[in-house]
């Protein structure tokens, strides 16, 4: 793969600018996988720095599967209404709703899991439970090479704002799960 193709692919995968992709490839001597890891680390650092910012804008996005038997609602917040109206943010929210309908997580992040749900599990079982039930730890349904957390970091890096997945709910015909 030539340098231009690598830059294009990095840009598609991470949503960062061309200059950042080029710089990451330069820093890693053209190694695509190392450049991808470098850009993801950058996104995580940016996301951490912005984590304390208030997120009072955003969207509630819905996804209903074409069969009409499965659907999801997700609330995704950001700092400004300007970012909430961008295509990048809207696509992120829409993809999250689709992911939730398809994969059926129960919790947004592992800190949301009640202690009694995992207290009797071994460390290995607990880790598997977290990966299966926590949205942020799940492999993104549209790109299994990254988790929802990675996708969130990529989107934060692209928009330049803190983004928070506040809450979600999933509906499936014939399924009922009592909420507290």
C-alpha positions as CSV (number, residue, x, y, z in Angstrom):
1,X,0.0,0.0,0.0
2,X,1.5,3.4,-1.0
3,X,1.7,6.3,1.4
4,X,-1.4,8.1,-0.1
5,X,-3.5,5.0,0.3
6,X,-2.3,4.6,3.9
7,X,-3.2,8.2,4.7
8,X,-6.7,7.7,3.1
9,X,-7.3,4.5,5.1
10,X,-6.1,6.0,8.4
11,X,-8.4,9.0,7.8
12,X,-11.4,6.8,7.1
13,X,-10.7,4.6,10.2
14,X,-9.9,7.4,12.7
15,X,-11.8,10.5,11.4
16,X,-8.7,12.7,12.0
17,X,-7.3,15.2,9.5
18,X,-5.0,14.3,6.6
19,X,-2.1,16.2,8.3
20,X,-2.4,14.1,11.5
21,X,-2.5,10.9,9.5
22,X,0.6,11.9,7.5
23,X,2.4,12.9,10.7
24,X,1.5,9.6,12.4
25,X,2.9,7.6,9.4
26,X,6.0,9.8,9.4
27,X,6.6,9.1,13.2
28,X,6.1,5.4,12.7
29,X,8.3,5.1,9.6
30,X,5.3,4.2,7.4
31,X,4.1,1.4,9.6
32,X,0.3,1.5,9.2
33,X,-0.6,-0.5,12.3
34,X,1.7,1.6,14.5
35,X,0.3,4.8,13.0
36,X,-3.3,3.6,13.7
37,X,-2.4,2.8,17.3
38,X,-0.7,6.2,17.7
39,X,-3.8,8.0,16.4
40,X,-6.1,6.0,18.6
41,X,-3.9,6.9,21.6
42,X,-4.1,10.5,20.6
43,X,-7.9,10.3,20.5
44,X,-8.0,8.7,23.9
45,X,-5.8,11.5,25.3
46,X,-7.9,14.2,23.8
47,X,-11.1,12.5,25.1
48,X,-9.6,12.3,28.6
49,X,-8.7,16.0,28.6
50,X,-12.2,16.9,27.6
51,X,-14.0,14.5,29.9
52,X,-14.7,17.1,32.6
53,X,-16.4,19.5,30.2
54,X,-20.2,19.8,30.5
55,X,-22.2,18.2,27.8
56,X,-25.7,19.7,27.7
57,X,-26.4,19.6,24.0
58,X,-26.8,16.5,21.8
59,X,-29.4,14.3,20.3
60,X,-31.7,11.4,21.0
61,X,-31.3,9.0,18.1
62,X,-33.6,6.1,17.2
63,X,-33.0,3.0,15.1
64,X,-35.7,0.7,14.1
65,X,-34.7,-2.5,12.2
66,X,-36.4,-2.9,8.9
67,X,-38.4,-5.8,10.2
68,X,-39.9,-3.5,12.9
69,X,-39.2,-6.1,15.6
70,X,-36.1,-4.5,17.1
71,X,-35.3,-0.9,17.9
72,X,-33.1,1.3,20.1
73,X,-33.0,4.8,21.5
74,X,-29.8,6.5,22.6
75,X,-29.0,9.8,24.1
76,X,-25.7,11.2,23.1
77,X,-24.5,14.5,24.5
78,X,-21.9,17.0,23.4
79,X,-20.8,20.5,24.5
80,X,-22.4,22.7,21.8
81,X,-25.4,22.6,19.5
82,X,-23.1,23.4,16.6
83,X,-21.4,20.0,17.0
84,X,-24.7,18.3,17.7
85,X,-25.7,19.3,14.1
86,X,-22.6,18.1,12.4
87,X,-22.7,15.0,10.1
88,X,-19.9,13.4,12.1
89,X,-21.9,13.6,15.4
90,X,-25.2,12.6,13.8
91,X,-23.5,9.6,12.2
92,X,-22.0,8.6,15.5
93,X,-25.4,8.7,17.2
94,X,-27.1,6.8,14.4
95,X,-24.4,4.1,14.4
96,X,-24.7,3.8,18.2
97,X,-28.4,3.2,18.0
98,X,-27.9,0.6,15.3
99,X,-25.2,-1.1,17.4
100,X,-27.4,-1.2,20.5
101,X,-30.2,-2.7,18.5
102,X,-27.9,-5.4,17.0
103,X,-25.7,-6.3,20.0
104,X,-28.0,-5.7,23.0
105,X,-25.7,-4.2,25.7
106,X,-27.1,-3.7,29.2
107,X,-24.8,-1.0,30.6
108,X,-23.0,2.0,29.1
109,X,-19.7,1.4,30.9
110,X,-18.3,-1.1,33.3
111,X,-18.7,1.3,36.3
112,X,-22.5,1.0,35.7
113,X,-22.5,-2.8,36.4
114,X,-24.0,-3.6,39.9
115,X,-21.4,-5.3,42.0
116,X,-23.7,-8.2,42.9
117,X,-24.0,-9.0,39.1
118,X,-20.3,-10.0,38.9
119,X,-19.2,-10.7,42.5
120,X,-19.6,-14.4,42.2
121,X,-17.8,-14.6,38.8
122,X,-14.1,-15.4,38.3
123,X,-11.8,-12.7,36.9
124,X,-12.0,-14.4,33.5
125,X,-15.8,-14.6,33.6
126,X,-16.1,-11.0,34.8
127,X,-14.0,-9.8,31.9
128,X,-16.1,-11.8,29.4
129,X,-19.3,-10.4,31.0
130,X,-18.0,-6.8,30.8
131,X,-17.1,-7.2,27.1
132,X,-20.5,-8.7,26.3
133,X,-22.8,-6.4,28.4
134,X,-21.0,-3.0,28.5
135,X,-21.5,-0.9,25.4
136,X,-18.1,0.9,25.7
137,X,-16.2,-2.4,25.7
138,X,-18.1,-4.1,22.8
139,X,-16.5,-4.5,19.4
140,X,-18.2,-2.0,17.1
141,X,-20.7,-3.9,14.9
142,X,-19.7,-2.0,11.8
143,X,-15.9,-2.3,12.4
144,X,-14.8,-5.2,14.7
145,X,-11.2,-3.8,14.7
146,X,-12.3,-1.2,17.3
147,X,-14.5,-1.0,20.4
148,X,-17.3,1.6,20.9
149,X,-14.8,3.3,23.3
150,X,-12.3,3.6,20.4
151,X,-15.1,4.9,18.1
152,X,-16.0,7.5,20.7
153,X,-12.4,8.6,21.1
154,X,-12.1,8.9,17.3
155,X,-15.3,11.0,17.2
156,X,-14.1,13.3,20.1
157,X,-10.8,13.8,18.2
158,X,-12.7,14.7,15.1
159,X,-15.2,17.1,16.7
160,X,-12.9,18.6,19.3
161,X,-15.6,18.4,22.0
162,X,-16.4,16.1,24.9
163,X,-19.0,13.5,23.9
164,X,-20.9,11.4,26.4
165,X,-23.2,8.4,25.8
166,X,-25.7,9.2,28.5
167,X,-28.2,6.4,28.3
168,X,-29.9,4.0,26.0
169,X,-32.8,1.5,25.8
170,X,-33.4,-1.4,23.4
171,X,-36.7,-2.8,22.5
172,X,-37.3,-6.2,21.0
173,X,-40.7,-7.7,20.2
174,X,-41.6,-10.4,22.7
175,X,-38.7,-9.5,25.1
176,X,-39.3,-7.9,28.4
177,X,-36.7,-7.0,30.9
178,X,-37.8,-5.3,34.1
179,X,-35.9,-2.1,34.8
180,X,-35.2,-0.7,38.2
